[in-house]
Amino acid sequence: MPPFAFLTNHGAVLLCIAEDPSIRMREIAATIEITERAAQRIVSDLIDTGYVERARTGRRNSYTINTELPVRLPSQRDVDLNALLSVLMPSGSTTARREGMEAGAVQ
């Protein structure tokens, strides 16, 4: 039986991107213990639904989280993504990232 987790893999990937906007797929996969292909599929899902935007920077991708979108919950109650990320981000997050979240965008 897999270990209990509060977040889905989609939520865990979103947190990885929030922590490091230039994170690589292999780093996402290793962090949340999924395959690199699964990480690619999840990032693609997040981009397709508008939660994440991807920009090419040289040979790497850089991601931006759209914190203006609500997070759909099974209870049919929407939650503000910015508020959710501010609760879930590690306490050691940089000041710049916190300021970006307060401004409405995680870079």
C-alpha positions in Angstrom: 0.0 0.0 0.0 1.4 3.4 -1.0 2.2 5.9 1.9 -0.6 8.3 2.9 -0.3 11.8 1.3 -2.5 14.9 1.7 -1.8 16.2 -1.8 -2.2 14.5 -5.2 0.8 14.3 -7.5 -0.6 17.4 -9.3 -0.5 19.4 -6.1 3.0 18.1 -5.3 4.2 19.1 -8.7 2.7 22.6 -8.3 4.5 23.0 -5.1 7.8 21.9 -6.7 7.3 24.5 -9.4 6.4 27.2 -6.8 9.6 26.4 -4.9 11.8 26.5 -8.0 10.3 28.0 -11.2 13.2 26.6 -13.3 13.1 23.1 -11.9 13.8 20.2 -14.3 11.4 17.3 -15.0 13.9 14.8 -13.5 14.1 16.9 -10.3 10.3 17.0 -10.0 10.1 13.2 -10.6 12.8 12.5 -8.0 11.3 14.9 -5.4 7.8 13.3 -5.5 9.0 9.8 -6.4 7.2 9.4 -9.8 8.5 8.7 -13.2 9.8 11.5 -15.4 7.1 10.8 -17.9 4.4 11.1 -15.2 6.0 14.5 -14.2 5.8 15.7 -17.8 2.2 14.6 -18.1 1.2 16.4 -14.9 3.1 19.6 -15.9 1.3 19.4 -19.2 -2.1 19.1 -17.4 -1.3 22.1 -15.2 -0.4 24.1 -18.3 -3.5 23.0 -20.3 -5.7 24.0 -17.4 -4.0 27.4 -17.0 -2.5 27.0 -13.6 1.0 27.1 -15.0 2.6 28.9 -17.9 5.9 27.7 -19.5 8.5 29.9 -21.1 11.7 28.7 -22.8 14.9 30.2 -21.4 17.8 28.9 -23.4 17.7 25.1 -23.2 15.6 25.1 -20.1 12.0 25.8 -19.2 10.9 28.4 -16.7 7.4 28.2 -15.1 5.0 30.8 -13.7 2.0 29.9 -11.6 -1.2 31.7 -12.2 -2.4 32.2 -8.6 -5.6 34.0 -9.7 -7.3 30.7 -10.6 -9.4 29.0 -7.9 -8.6 25.4 -6.9 -11.6 23.1 -7.3 -12.3 20.9 -4.3 -14.5 17.9 -4.1 -16.8 19.8 -1.7 -17.6 22.1 -4.6 -16.1 25.0 -2.7 -13.3 26.9 -4.5 -10.2 27.9 -2.7 -7.9 30.8 -3.7 -4.7 29.3 -5.1 -2.5 32.1 -3.7 -3.8 31.4 -0.2 -3.3 27.7 -0.6 0.3 28.1 -1.8 1.1 30.5 1.0 0.0 27.9 3.5 1.8 25.0 1.9 5.1 26.6 0.9 8.0 25.7 3.2 8.8 28.3 5.9 12.3 28.8 4.4 10.9 30.3 1.1 12.6 33.4 -0.1 11.3 36.8 0.7 11.1 37.6 -3.1 8.9 34.6 -3.6 6.6 35.6 -0.8 6.4 39.1 -2.2 5.6 37.7 -5.6 2.8 35.6 -4.1 1.4 38.6 -2.3 1.5 40.4 -5.7 -0.6 37.6 -7.2 2.0 35.6 -9.1 4.6 33.0 -8.1 7.6 33.3 -10.4 
